[in-house]
Each structure stands twice: as structure tokens, then as C-alpha cells.
Amino acid sequence: MNHLRDKPASDFCSSLLEAVTKPRHREHKRMLEWYGGPFDPDELDRETIEAGMAKLARRRTIGQAAFAKSRSQL
């Protein structure tokens, strides 16, 4: 099982932040590899994060509507 998928998003975010910000953390190297490189919290941009979350919300809404439509056609 993939441990990244086994956790709720909020738990995973907490685990990721803890691991990437503490070089002696047992998951530090693996989490940085998963993240794709060095982590710098100052590079996080609120507008980019909000735009990404809005995109995910739209995709979820479209997916839910498609699922509901497919269920009503049964």
C-alpha cells in the first residue's frame, strides 16, 4: 500500500511539512524526493494555491455531476 494515499490530506500535509523542514526526520529524504526537490515555504504563493484548489473543486463538481447523471440512467 502507498503510505501517501493511506492518510487524510490534512494528516499528509502535516507529515510532509514536518519531514521536509527537519533534516534529521526519518522521512526527510523520501519526502523531498516525492515533493520533487528542496522545499522552501517562502516560495509558496497563496494565489497559486487558491487557483489550484479552485481547479480541483471544479473538477470534483464536474465528476460528481457526471456520476449522478450516470446513476440516474440505470
Residue pairs with C-beta under 8 A, 6 or more apart in sequence:
4 12
4 34
7 15
15 27
15 31
16 31
16 35
18 25
19 25
19 27
19 28
19 30
19 31
19 32
20 28
20 31
20 32
20 35
20 39
21 39
21 41
22 28
25 31
32 38
32 39
